[in-house]
Amino acid sequence: MDFQWNAEQLAFRNKVRSFVAEHLPADWETQAHGPASETQSHFAVKFCGRLAEYGLLVPHWPTRWGGADADPWTAFILAEEMWAAGEPRGGQYMNVNWIGPTLMRFGSEQQQERYIPPMARGTTLWCQGFSEPEAGSDLASLRTRAEKIGTRYRINGQKIWTSYASHAETCFLLARTGAGRDGISIFLVPMTTPGIIVREIPSLIGAGDIHEVFFDNVEVPSNALLGEEGQAWQIVRTALSLERVGIPRFALAARMLTRAVDRLRRAGRLFESASEQATRARAACEAARLYSYHIVDQRRHGHPPGPEASAARYATVLAERYVAEFVVEHLPEALAGGDPLLQAHHQRAVVAGIASGAAEIQLNLIASELLGLPREPR
């Protein structure tokens, strides 16, 4: 595998960097742009609209849907630069990375025509109804139920830790239509549907936007079903592999590590112990980057997503943690308002092991599906 960027890829990266430098506000570093903050959610709508106008929102999508048929490397370069800048796309990265491509693959023509164009224009926001109080990353345990009644489905249940729910127009919802893992289905549910109640969960890590979402006799037409009944497991495995590798958190972590080291060096506080810890954190960022590159290269060659995506995801979680721990130990004043960017990264790092599937679940998947280890001692 060749890790050297070609001229076209370098030109695209420079184009993205130039756009970011021109369109981020001068006070971006001091804004409250932590995980799903109110400030960033509102700013993201304008920013993504401008990205779309410049052809930089979905260049890897098919031309039919507003893209340029670019390869997966283009998408990943774009994601790296967005995350290195503090992810100004906000929650719309979900549309770009996995919701849009999932609808292109599994959606009906009607669903595609309704939902994909607004994503390509950068004018819509989605939320994902996955986790529940008794079913976090273990989706097979979810209890929200969709009952078929004539030509409609009636949905009852609760979701939790739902990011962007107060701003989202549509929910990518998992609900049970039968027993077992094969009894889970996906519904595309407008958030204005009667019976949906959204309650904010106060954030413990600064600016945030997470919610409980209740479905009380929510009725949707049959055409809200994505794919077929019981197909959710197949669809979600594809979607999450795109999401887990499509979020290069290591790009922001590496930039924040450099920022912290520079601050310590200028203050004459970069002692041997700090240098050693910084080196370990930097190595973790590089390991996550190269592992993710391997997955992207597999995707470029048409290989289906596999358990390696979970390993790449866990490597990224470790990179985030090592950088956050370095800042906590050697630059704690940054987390008390001394450096808004480092503070925002620390907030992101706290949730890195939860979003997109808990780190512990990723380890279980790595053990069982990648390493082939038994689930119980023999």
C-alpha positions in Angstrom: 0.0 0.0 0.0 1.4 3.4 -1.0 0.8 6.1 1.6 2.1 8.9 -0.6 -0.6 11.4 -1.8 -0.7 12.0 -5.5 -0.8 15.5 -7.0 -4.6 15.4 -7.4 -5.1 14.4 -3.8 -2.7 17.1 -2.5 -4.5 19.7 -4.6 -7.9 18.6 -3.2 -6.5 18.8 0.4 -5.2 22.3 -0.3 -8.5 23.3 -1.8 -10.3 22.2 1.4 -7.8 24.0 3.6 -8.2 27.2 1.7 -12.0 27.0 1.9 -11.8 26.4 5.7 -9.4 29.3 6.2 -11.7 31.6 4.2 -15.1 30.6 5.6 -14.5 29.9 9.3 -15.1 33.1 11.4 -12.1 34.8 12.9 -13.3 33.9 16.4 -13.9 30.2 15.6 -11.3 29.1 18.2 -13.0 30.9 21.0 -16.6 29.8 20.0 -18.4 27.1 22.0 -18.0 24.4 19.4 -17.9 21.4 21.6 -19.8 18.2 20.9 -23.1 19.1 19.2 -23.1 22.6 20.7 -25.9 25.0 20.0 -23.5 27.4 18.4 -22.0 24.8 16.1 -25.4 23.3 15.1 -26.6 26.7 13.8 -23.3 27.6 12.2 -23.1 24.2 10.4 -26.2 24.9 8.3 -24.6 28.0 6.8 -21.2 26.3 6.5 -22.5 23.2 4.8 -24.5 25.2 2.4 -21.3 27.0 1.3 -19.5 23.7 1.1 -22.2 22.4 -1.2 -21.9 25.5 -3.4 -18.1 24.9 -3.8 -18.6 21.2 -4.5 -16.9 20.2 -1.2 -19.8 18.7 0.7 -20.4 15.4 -1.1 -17.7 15.1 -3.8 -17.5 11.3 -3.3 -21.3 10.9 -4.0 -22.5 9.9 -7.5 -23.1 12.8 -9.9 -26.8 11.8 -9.9 -27.0 12.9 -6.3 -24.9 16.1 -6.5 -21.5 14.5 -6.1 -18.5 14.2 -8.4 -18.0 10.4 -8.3 -14.8 10.9 -6.4 -13.1 7.9 -4.7 -13.2 7.1 -1.0 -9.8 8.7 -0.5 -11.4 12.1 -1.4 -14.1 11.6 1.2 -11.5 10.7 3.8 -9.3 13.7 3.0 -12.3 15.9 3.3 -13.2 14.4 6.7 -9.7 14.7 8.0 -9.5 18.4 7.2 -13.0 19.0 8.7 -12.1 17.2 11.9 -8.7 18.9 12.1 -10.6 22.2 12.0 -13.0 21.2 14.8 -15.7 19.6 12.5 -17.6 22.7 11.4 -20.1 20.5 9.6 -21.6 19.6 12.9 -24.1 16.8 12.8 -24.2 16.9 9.0 -21.2 14.6 8.8 -23.7 11.8 9.4 -25.5 12.7 6.2 -22.3 12.9 4.3 -20.6 9.8 5.7 -23.3 7.2 6.0 -27.0 8.1 6.0 -26.9 9.4 2.4 -24.9 6.5 1.1 -27.1 4.0 3.0 -30.2 5.4 1.4 -28.5 5.2 -2.0 -28.0 1.5 -1.5 -31.1 0.4 0.4 -33.7 3.2 -0.1 -36.7 3.2 -2.4 -36.8 5.6 -5.3 -39.3 7.7 -3.4 -37.2 7.8 -0.3 -34.1 8.7 -2.3 -35.8 11.5 -4.1 -37.3 12.9 -0.9 -34.3 12.7 1.4 -31.0 12.8 -0.6 -31.2 16.1 -2.4 -31.5 18.2 0.8 -28.4 16.4 2.2 -26.5 17.3 -1.0 -27.5 20.9 -0.5 -26.4 20.9 3.1 -29.8 22.1 4.3 -31.0 19.2 6.5 -30.0 17.5 9.7 -30.7 13.9 10.8 -30.5 12.1 14.1 -30.1 8.4 14.7 -32.5 6.5 17.0 -30.3 3.6 18.1 -29.5 3.5 21.8 -32.1 2.8 24.5 -32.0 2.8 28.3 -31.7 -1.1 28.2 -29.9 -1.3 24.9 -26.9 0.9 24.3 -24.5 -0.4 21.7 -26.1 -3.9 22.0 -28.7 -3.1 19.3 -30.1 -6.7 19.4 -31.6 -5.9 22.8 -33.6 -2.9 21.8 -37.3 -2.8 22.8 -38.8 0.1 20.8 -41.5 -1.7 18.8 -43.2 -1.0 15.4 -46.6 -2.7 15.0 -48.0 -3.1 11.5 -51.6 -1.9 11.4 -53.0 -2.0 7.9 -50.9 0.2 5.7 -49.2 1.9 8.6 -46.8 1.2 11.5 -47.5 2.3 15.1 -44.2 2.9 17.0 -43.9 2.9 20.8 -40.7 3.1 22.8 -37.8 5.3 24.0 -34.4 6.3 22.6 -31.6 7.9 24.7 -28.3 9.8 24.1 -29.7 11.0 20.8 -27.6 13.8 19.4 -29.1 16.6 17.4 -32.7 15.4 18.1 -33.9 19.0 18.9 -32.7 20.3 15.6 -33.1 17.2 13.3 -35.8 17.0 10.7 -35.7 13.2 10.3 -34.8 10.2 12.5 -33.0 7.1 11.3 -34.9 4.9 13.7 -34.4 1.3 14.7 -37.5 -0.5 16.0 -38.5 -4.1 16.6 -41.0 -5.7 14.2 -40.3 -9.3 15.3 -38.3 -11.5 17.6 -34.5 -11.7 17.8 -31.8 -10.0 15.9 -33.7 -10.6 12.6 -36.7 -8.9 13.9 -35.3 -5.4 13.8 -36.3 -2.9 11.1 -35.4 0.7 10.1 -37.8 3.6 9.7 -37.2 7.1 8.3 -39.4 9.1 10.7 -40.0 12.9 10.4 -39.4 14.4 13.8 -42.6 16.5 13.5 -44.7 13.3 13.5 -47.4 13.5 16.3 -46.4 11.5 19.4 -42.7 12.2 19.3 -41.5 13.9 22.5 -37.9 15.2 22.8 -36.3 16.0 26.1 -32.9 17.4 26.5 -30.3 15.6 28.7 -28.1 18.2 30.6 -24.5 17.8 29.5 -21.8 17.1 32.1 -19.0 18.0 29.7 -19.8 21.5 28.5 -21.8 22.4 25.4 -23.8 19.5 24.2 -27.0 18.4 22.4 -28.1 15.0 23.6 -31.7 13.9 24.3 -34.2 11.4 25.3 -36.8 10.7 22.5 -40.1 9.1 23.3 -42.4 7.5 20.7 -46.0 7.4 22.0 -48.3 5.8 19.4 -46.3 7.4 16.6 -47.9 6.4 13.3 -45.9 6.4 10.0 -46.9 5.0 6.6 -45.5 1.7 5.3 -43.2 3.6 2.9 -41.3 4.9 5.9 -39.7 1.4 6.2 -36.2 1.3 4.8 -35.5 -1.9 2.9 -37.5 -4.8 4.2 -38.8 -5.9 7.6 -36.0 -7.6 9.6 -33.2 -6.2 7.3 -31.9 -3.7 9.9 -28.9 -5.8 10.9 -27.6 -6.0 7.4 -28.2 -2.3 6.8 -26.7 -1.1 10.1 -23.6 -3.2 9.7 -22.9 -1.4 6.4 -23.9 2.0 7.8 -21.8 1.8 11.0 -18.7 0.6 9.1 -19.0 3.8 7.1 -19.5 5.9 10.2 -16.8 4.4 12.3 -14.0 4.8 9.7 -15.6 8.0 8.3 -14.9 9.9 11.6 -11.1 10.7 11.7 -11.1 12.0 15.2 -7.3 11.3 15.2 -6.8 14.3 12.9 -8.1 16.7 15.6 -6.4 14.7 18.4 -3.0 15.0 16.6 -3.5 18.8 16.0 -4.4 19.3 19.7 -1.4 17.3 20.8 0.9 19.6 18.8 -0.9 22.6 20.2 -0.4 21.4 23.8 3.2 20.5 23.3 3.9 23.9 21.7 2.3 25.7 24.7 4.4 23.6 27.1 7.6 24.3 25.1 7.0 28.0 25.1 6.5 28.0 28.8 9.6 25.9 29.5 7.6 23.0 30.9 8.2 20.3 28.3 10.1 18.0 30.7 11.3 14.5 29.9 8.2 12.8 31.4 5.9 15.0 29.3 8.0 14.3 26.2 7.7 10.6 26.7 3.9 10.8 27.2 3.5 13.1 24.2 5.5 10.6 22.1 3.1 7.7 23.1 0.1 9.9 22.3 1.5 10.8 18.9 2.2 7.2 18.1 -1.4 6.3 19.0 -2.6 9.0 16.6 -0.4 7.6 13.8 -1.6 4.1 14.5 -5.2 5.2 14.2 -4.5 7.1 11.0 -2.7 4.2 9.3 -5.3 1.7 10.4 -8.1 3.9 9.0 -6.1 4.3 5.8 -6.0 0.6 5.4 -9.8 0.3 5.7 -10.3 3.2 3.2 -8.0 1.4 0.8 -10.1 -1.8 1.2 -13.2 0.2 0.4 -11.5 1.8 -2.7 -10.8 -1.7 -4.0 -14.4 -2.8 -3.5 -13.9 -5.0 -0.5 -17.0 -5.3 1.8 -16.7 -3.8 5.3 -15.5 -6.2 7.9 -14.6 -6.4 11.6 -11.4 -4.4 10.8 -13.5 -1.3 11.0 -14.1 -1.9 14.7 -10.3 -2.2 15.2 -9.7 1.1 13.4 -12.5 2.6 15.5 -10.9 1.4 18.8 -7.5 2.7 17.7 -9.0 6.1 17.2 -10.6 6.0 20.7 -7.2 5.2 22.2 -5.6 8.1 20.3 -8.2 10.5 21.7 -7.8 9.2 25.2 -4.0 9.4 25.2 -4.1 13.0 24.0 -6.8 14.0 26.5 -4.8 12.4 29.3 -1.7 14.2 28.3 -3.5 17.6 28.5 -5.1 16.7 31.8 -1.8 15.8 33.4 0.5 18.5 31.9 -1.8 21.4 30.9 -4.8 21.3 33.2 -5.3 25.1 33.1 -6.3 24.7 29.4 -9.4 22.7 30.6 -10.4 25.5 32.9 -10.9 28.0 30.1 -7.3 28.7 29.3 -7.5 27.2 25.8 -11.1 26.8 24.3 -9.8 24.5 21.5 -8.1 22.1 23.9 -11.1 22.2 26.2 -13.4 21.4 23.3 -11.2 18.5 22.3 -11.2 17.1 25.8 -15.0 17.2 25.8 -15.0 15.3 22.5 -12.5 12.8 23.8 -14.8 12.0 26.8 -17.6 10.8 24.5 -15.3 9.2 21.8 -15.6 5.8 23.5 -19.4 6.0 23.4 -20.4 7.6 20.1 -20.7 5.2 17.1 -20.7 2.2 19.3 -19.1 1.9 22.8 -15.4 1.0 22.9 -16.2 -2.1 24.9 -18.5 -3.4 22.3 -15.9 -2.8 19.6 -13.5 -4.9 21.7 -16.1 -7.7 21.8 -16.5 -7.5 18.0 -12.7 -7.6 17.5 -12.4 -10.6 19.8 -15.2 -12.6 18.2 -15.2 -11.5 14.6 -11.6 -10.5 13.9 -9.7 -12.8 16.2 -12.2 -15.7 16.2 -12.1 -16.0 20.0 -14.9 -17.9 21.8 -17.4 -15.9 23.8 -17.1 -18.2 26.8 -14.2 -20.3 28.1 -14.2 -23.8 26.8 
